[in-house]
Amino acid sequence: MTDRINALMERLGHRFAAPSLLEEALTHPSVLGRKGRDYDRLEFLGDRVVGILVADLIFQGFPGDDAGALARRFNALVRQESLARVAVDMGLGEHLRLNKSERDAGGAAKPAILADAFEAVVAALYLDGGLEVARAFVGRMIQPLLAELATGAKDAKTALQEWAATKTLPPPVYVVLETEGPAHAPSFTVEVSVGEHRGRGTGRAKRAAEQAAARALLDEVKA
């Protein structure tokens, strides 16, 4: 196993008994002349595993919602854009196996590829470690999005960008200042700047830390 795969296992919080499953989950169909399979089959399974786990998270987390409200929350969490956000937060793109033309075309950052790869990784975790391993990972990674749904608040990053535009200021710039904790459960500290304004936030994922930093800056300028 490469150091990169070992590092990814640490981030996933699971040591694979069959590392080939994880390799398969990271292999895009564009890779030709490969040994083994690409991630298509695992993505098929992972789509269903993610579905049941997210449905359970919402069902347990929002006991007052009727079926319609639960469905809206579910659709918001499992859509391609949401899963791609989670994949970006965990740095999944840098681990993907793509052919040169796909990588040069920015494939490692395409939402469709990232979302599919995330589902494939969940399937690999499910097959290698069982449902509870997959549940722990999905719950940890989806939590920032789930928190946004729970508050019903407007996305702080979007709100900050809109505020900057109304003040004719440059767009927000986010910088990771510090990363602490083990690879499978890191904590990020991020600073956001808009002109001379600054805000800091921490979170278990980069996206969550960026949201917290944006919210802190907004609270300061609107106080």
N, C-alpha and C positions, 0 to 999 in steps of 0.2 A: 504494500500500500504506500502511496505517496504521502508526503507530509501534509499536502493540501487536503487529501481525503481524511487523514487523521484529524486535522483541524476542524473539518466540517462535521465529523462524527462528534467531536467535543461540543460543537455548537448545537447539534441536534439533541445532545443529551443521551445518546445511545451508541454503544459499541456493537457494530454489526457482526453477527456470527457468520454471515454470508456477505462480505463486502461487494461481491459482484452485483448484488441487488442495488446497492447505492450507485455503483458505476453505471448500471443500466438506466437508473432514474435520471442520471445526468447527461445521457447521450441523446442528442437531438437527431432526428431522422436524416438530417443533411450529411451526417458522417457516413461516408461510403467506405466499402472494403473493411468494415468493422467486424470484430469477432463478437458474437452475442447479439442481443437485441437493442433497439433504441427504446425510448421511454414511452412509446405509444400505448403498449399494453398496460404498463403500470399506471399511466395517466387515466386510462379507462377505469381501473379499480379505484385509484385515488380520488377520482371525482365522486364516487359513491361513498367512500370512507369519510372524506371531508364533509359531504352532505349530511350524513347521519350524526357526526360529531358536532357540527355547527348547529344543526337542528336541536340537538340535546342541550347545548349550551344556552341557546335562546329560550327553549322551553323551560329550563330550570331558572334562568336568569330574569325572565319577565313573566312571573306567574299571573299578572293581571291582564296580560294581552289576550285578545281573542285570536282566532285562527288567522284572520286577515292581517292583523298587525304583526303576528309572528312571521307570516309569509313575507311581508315587506322587509322586515329585519333580515330574514334569511337571505332573500335575494340581494340585499345590499352587501352582505358579507361574502357571499360565494361568487359574486360576479367577477369577471376577468380582472377588472381594474383593482379590486380589493385584494385579490390573491397576488397580483403582481406587486402591489405595495408591500405586502408581507414578504414576498421573495426578495425585493430590494432591501428591506430592513435587515434580512439575514445574510445579505451578500451572496445570494445564490448564483447570480449571473456569472461571477468570476470562476465558478466551479463547472460550468456547463461545457460539454464537449460539442463543438460546432465545427463544420468545415470552414475553410478559410473565407470563402465568399460570403457565407452567412455571418461569420464573425465580423468581417470587414463592413458588412451592411448594418452592423449594430444589433445583431441578433441577440446578444447577451443582455440587451436592455429592452427588447420588444415585450410589451405586456402579454401578448398571447403565448410566447415561448416561456416567459417567467411563470405565468399562471399554470401552464401545463406541467412544467418541471416541478413546481411546488406540489401539485397533486401527485405526481409520480414519486416524489420523495416521501410523501405521506403513505403511499401504498407500500413502498419499500420498508418503512418503519413498521407498518401493520404486519407485513408478511414475516419480517425478521424478529420483531419483538412482541407482537400481539396488539390488541385493540387499546390496552391501557397505555402502552408506550406512545402510540399514535395520538391518543386522547391528550396526554400530557403535553406533547409538542404542539398540537393544533391549538389547545387552550392557551398556551403561553404566547404563541405568535398572533393569535386572533384577538387577544385581550385588549390591545390599544384600540382596535376598531370597535370592539364591543363596548368599550367605555365611551366612545363617541356617540354610539347609538343610545346608550343609557342616559346621557346628559341631554341629548337632543340639541346640543349646542352646535353652532356653525363651526366648521373646520377653522381652527385658529390660524393656520397658515394661509388659507384663502382670505380670511378676514384681514390679516395683516397686509397681504399683498394689495387688497382693495384699499385699505387705509393709506398705504404708501402712494398709491396712484392718485388718490384724491388730494394728497399733499404735494404732488409733483416731486416726490422723492424717488431715489433709485429703488429697484426691487430688493426684497430681503435677501441677505446672504447668510447661509448657515455653515458653521464650522464646528467640527467635533473637537472639543477641548481635552476630553479625558475618557478613557474606557477602563472600567474596573470589573472585577469579578471573574468567575470561571468562564471558559469559552461557551459553555452551553447555557449560561444565564448571565450575560454581561449587563452592565449598567453604563449608560452613555450620558455624558454631560455635553450639551451643545450650547453655543452662543449664536444668537442671530443679531445682525446689525442692519439698520436702515438709516443711512446717513450717519448722524452722530448718536442715534438712539441704539441702545443695547438691551438685550434680554437673555437670560440663561434658564435652562431647564434640564432636568434629568429624566431618564426613562429606561425601561428594559429593552427597548428597541430604538433605533435611530429616529424613526418616524415619531414615536411617542415623545422622545426628548426634544425634537424639533417643534412639535405641537406645544409642549410645555414652555419652551423658550419663546415662541410666538405669543402665547397667552400672557407670559410675564411682561413682554414688551408692550402689548396692547393695554394691559392693566396699568402700566406706568404712564403711558401717554394719554390715557383716557381718564386718569384719576382726577 
